[in-house]
């Protein structure tokens, strides 16, 4: 079967309380089936790893013989996707789950469980966990022929007839383009929005998503430098240095207060689950939660959902801005796990790894690509166009060299990334193009200082607090401002001598 281009279009569903109850029961049935398939897959994996055939296959050198030995071991222990499909079908026929799920949905749930265990077997992820109630939020079909299907603008599934809510305005024609494409299969998603259950349908469609007119795509090469909180991009005709996800303001203090209140409530309602020193007793499984505890939990969940939605929106806007400079993007291959260890809070708020994942997908849809550059070979943050390599501390935010080249550090790294090919920096090309690129980099910095009155900029920009419109250097929220309204009989010198304390808003 040939793979074709695929994109997703989501629509909210209009559901009655009866429809919501039926969907909740089916979602819970899918959760129980997932846990059963997950348990069976882990059991087969553990038995396979304990076998002599598996241990002998591990000792073989890498090559065709080793792969064949592993495949034979998988076949002997039925550690296969289609074998798990048979297990899931037999399980549903012998219990209540089969009364709520169709054959295609059963197979997709089994595929989902097997995929999680397979990634764990290959070392891609940790051991998968079982889903408790409320942790399973989506089910999907296998095709549009039966099961969950799309017919005449409605969602049909085993007696359910759900009406989606269409966008009547459709300003950019996104929905009209999506509904004109062939539907491959459907996915039903449950989300909690403002403490209420909402259902959505995701149409998995054949083709490419429409490109909005406001989002232009440049067919040039773009150098990109991504930090924990900033993005710098340099192209042929434009460059920018920006803080991404500036609208995502994490309320650390408020969330911490809510969590401490939850902990106090949990200790009061479950005194038998704690030791005398305040630690939790081992094997404490029965927990009572008050109504106030549940309300606080819902408030925290709604706050995190809003932040995630804002983060996703700003990631899309940043990707479109980068693609407007160039669709062939060259960036350093970074360790985002290292970012999490060294810049935990910043990564939590901005998620640079998620930005790169979305950028790879959007660049491919735009006919471009994202090329990774080896940081150890190129050393972009240490190299100058004259060939000098000098290691800089992180606090040094500007590049300066004896050859006369001066620029902001992130912008200069992005400029050098633009001239990398096959993990090699072409210094001669970068040096010859510097005269044309230097005004672009200066203009990018001037735009930052001109728009700095929107708030304090990150220290990684390398702009002083005076330039970033911070009023004082000692951290005070007050600033000395001269009274411009002169009193009668006062001289100009006396007027400027008076000062009032105005709060910095």
Number of C-alpha atoms within 10 A of each C-alpha: 3 3 6 9 10 14 17 17 15 18 17 17 19 14 18 10 8 9 13 16 12 14 20 16 14 18 23 20 19 25 24 19 23 24 18 17 24 26 18 18 26 21 13 17 19 13 13 21 16 11 12 10 16 18 14 12 19 14 9 12 10 10 8 8 12 16 15 12 16 18 15 15 20 18 12 12 17 16 23 17 18 14 14 21 21 13 17 24 19 12 17 19 11 9 9 11 21 20 12 18 22 18 16 19 21 27 21 19 25 28 21 15 24 25 15 19 25 21 14 16 16 9 10 11 12 12 14 15 11 16 13 11 11 11 10 17 17 17 22 22 24 19 17 16 14 17 20 25 22 21 12 6 12 14 18 17 16 13 6 14 13 18 16 18 13 14 13 7 8 10 9 13 13 15 19 13 13 22 13 10 16 13 21 18 21 24 19 22 19 19 14 14 14 14 13 9 11 16 20 19 24 17 23 22 22 19 15 16 20 15 14 11 8 9 13 14 20 19 15 16 21 29 30 28 27 22 18 23 20 19 20 26 32 31 26 18 13 17 25 23 23 19 18 24 22 15 13 17 12 16 11 9 9 11 16 12 11 16 16 12 14 20 12 12 17 17 17 13 13 14 13 14 18 14 11 9 6 10 9 14 12 9 7 11 8 8 12 13 14 12 10 12 18 12 13 16 16 17 15 16 16 17 15 15 16 14 20 16 12 16 23 19 12 19 22 15 15 20 19 20 16 27 27 19 25 27 26 24 26 26 25 23 14 16 9 17 12 10 19 16 10 12 15 14 15 16 20 13 20 27 23 24 17 15 19 16 11 16 23 18 14 20 21 13 18 18 11 21 19 21 19 17 22 17 14 10 10 18 20 24 23 16 21 24 20 15 12 12 14 12 10 14 9 9 9 12 17 18 19 14 16 9 10 8 14 15 18 22 24 27 29 29 27 28 29 30 33 25 20 24 13 9 16 14 22 16 17 12 13 20 16 11 14 15 10 11 20 16 13 20 21 16 13 21 21 12 13 18 16 12 11 16 13 9 11 12 22 14 12 19 22 18 19 13 15 11 16 22 18 18 17 14 10 6 8 10 14 14 15 13 12 14 14 11 7 13 11 6 8 10 11 11 8 11 16 14 10 13 13 11 12 12 11 11 6
